[in-house]
Amino acid sequence: MPEAQEELVPVMVPRSRLTDVYSLLASGHSNGSPATAGLHRGWSAELVQEVYTAASPRMKALLDLMAASPGKRMTVDDFMAELDADKPEFVNGVLGAFGRLTSQRFAERLPNREHTWPFSAVKDIRDGRWNYEMPEQVAEVIKAIER
């Protein structure tokens, strides 16, 4: 017997909380109980520690920057300032390398073998720019990693 489709309902959310709503939906939480032990989109503390260790020094600088201000929306401009870069393409290269790392070494260990990052990347439809935001739980894991 086919499952009944759930009714879709419109929900008004303040723009500042939209990433939180997407994160909650992606995490698989249902009726208040987590479907996975993940901190964010299936990333466990162990996986966050492992990806941080495997990341390039430049990507570690970006992860540290986001961890220092969890929940704060950051842009490529913020990343350029952190890396002392003069072109967005430089940051795009750092993020691209991180994307390859997470895809090749971590996607198979995440729920549904999805390629995700331990932070959110959301494109702003108003200006076409990407915004990056790290949840508090992931930031705490990164801050606790011994350097």
C-alpha positions as CSV (number, residue, x, y, z in Angstrom):
1,M,0.0,0.0,0.0
2,P,1.5,3.4,-1.0
3,E,2.3,5.8,1.8
4,A,0.1,8.8,2.0
5,Q,1.9,12.0,1.0
6,E,2.3,14.5,3.7
7,E,0.5,17.8,3.3
8,L,2.9,20.7,2.7
9,V,2.3,23.8,4.7
10,P,3.7,27.3,4.3
11,V,5.7,28.6,7.3
12,M,6.8,32.1,7.7
13,V,10.3,32.3,9.2
14,P,12.4,35.4,9.9
15,R,15.2,35.5,7.4
16,S,17.8,35.5,10.2
17,R,16.5,32.0,11.2
18,L,16.1,30.5,7.8
19,T,19.4,28.7,7.9
20,D,18.4,27.2,11.3
21,V,15.2,25.9,9.8
22,Y,17.0,24.3,6.8
23,S,19.6,22.8,9.2
24,L,16.9,21.3,11.4
25,L,15.1,19.8,8.4
26,A,18.3,18.4,7.0
27,S,19.4,16.9,10.3
28,G,16.4,14.6,10.3
29,H,14.9,15.7,13.6
30,S,11.4,14.5,13.9
31,N,9.1,15.1,16.8
32,G,12.0,16.4,18.8
33,S,14.2,13.3,18.6
34,P,17.3,13.2,16.4
35,A,17.4,10.7,13.6
36,T,21.2,10.6,13.7
37,A,23.8,11.5,16.3
38,G,25.0,14.3,14.1
39,L,25.8,17.8,15.1
40,H,24.9,19.3,11.7
41,R,23.7,17.5,8.6
42,G,25.0,14.2,9.9
43,W,28.5,15.4,10.9
44,S,29.5,13.8,14.3
45,A,32.1,15.3,16.6
46,E,34.5,12.6,15.5
47,L,34.0,13.4,11.8
48,V,34.4,17.2,12.5
49,Q,37.7,16.5,14.3
50,E,38.9,14.3,11.4
51,V,38.0,16.7,8.7
52,Y,39.6,19.6,10.6
53,T,42.8,17.6,10.9
54,A,42.7,16.7,7.2
55,A,41.9,20.3,6.0
56,S,44.5,22.6,4.5
57,P,46.0,25.3,6.8
58,R,43.9,27.9,4.9
59,M,40.7,26.0,5.3
60,K,41.5,25.5,9.0
61,A,41.8,29.3,9.2
62,L,38.3,29.6,7.8
63,L,36.9,26.9,10.1
64,D,38.5,28.7,13.0
65,L,37.0,32.0,11.9
66,M,33.5,30.5,11.7
67,A,33.9,28.7,15.0
68,A,34.9,32.0,16.7
69,S,31.5,33.4,15.7
70,P,29.0,30.5,15.6
71,G,25.7,31.4,14.1
72,K,27.1,34.5,12.4
73,R,26.5,34.7,8.7
74,M,29.8,35.2,6.9
75,T,30.6,36.0,3.3
76,V,33.5,35.5,0.8
77,D,34.6,39.0,1.8
78,D,35.0,37.9,5.4
79,F,37.0,34.9,4.2
80,M,39.2,37.1,1.9
81,A,40.0,39.3,4.9
82,E,40.9,36.3,7.0
83,L,43.2,34.8,4.3
84,D,44.6,38.2,3.3
85,A,43.4,37.5,-0.3
86,D,42.7,40.1,-2.9
87,K,40.4,38.0,-5.1
88,P,37.3,35.9,-4.4
89,E,38.7,33.2,-6.7
90,F,41.4,32.5,-4.1
91,V,38.7,31.7,-1.5
92,N,36.8,29.7,-4.1
93,G,39.9,27.6,-4.6
94,V,40.2,26.9,-0.8
95,L,36.5,26.0,-0.6
96,G,36.7,23.9,-3.7
97,A,39.6,21.9,-2.3
98,F,37.6,21.4,0.9
99,G,34.7,20.3,-1.1
100,R,36.8,17.6,-2.8
101,L,38.1,16.5,0.5
102,T,34.7,16.1,2.1
103,S,33.3,14.5,-1.0
104,Q,36.1,11.9,-1.4
105,R,36.7,11.1,2.2
106,F,33.6,11.8,4.2
107,A,30.4,11.6,2.1
108,E,30.2,7.9,2.4
109,R,30.1,8.1,6.1
110,L,27.3,10.7,6.2
111,P,23.6,10.0,6.2
112,N,22.4,9.0,2.7
113,R,26.0,9.3,1.6
114,E,25.3,13.0,1.1
115,H,28.1,15.4,0.3
116,T,27.8,18.1,2.9
117,W,30.0,20.4,5.0
118,P,30.0,20.8,8.8
119,F,28.6,24.3,8.2
120,S,25.9,25.8,6.1
121,A,26.4,27.4,2.7
122,V,23.3,29.3,1.5
123,K,23.1,31.4,-1.6
124,D,21.2,34.7,-1.1
125,I,18.7,35.0,-3.9
126,R,18.7,38.8,-3.6
127,D,22.3,39.3,-4.6
128,G,23.6,35.8,-5.7
129,R,26.3,35.8,-3.0
130,W,27.0,32.8,-0.8
131,N,26.7,33.0,3.0
132,Y,28.4,30.6,5.4
133,E,27.4,29.9,8.9
134,M,28.6,27.4,11.5
135,P,26.3,26.0,14.2
136,E,27.3,26.3,17.8
137,Q,27.6,22.5,18.3
138,V,30.2,22.3,15.5
139,A,32.0,25.4,16.7
140,E,32.4,23.9,20.1
141,V,34.1,20.8,18.7
142,I,36.4,22.8,16.5
143,K,37.4,25.1,19.4
144,A,38.2,22.1,21.6
145,I,40.6,20.6,19.0
146,E,44.2,20.8,20.2
147,R,46.5,22.7,17.9
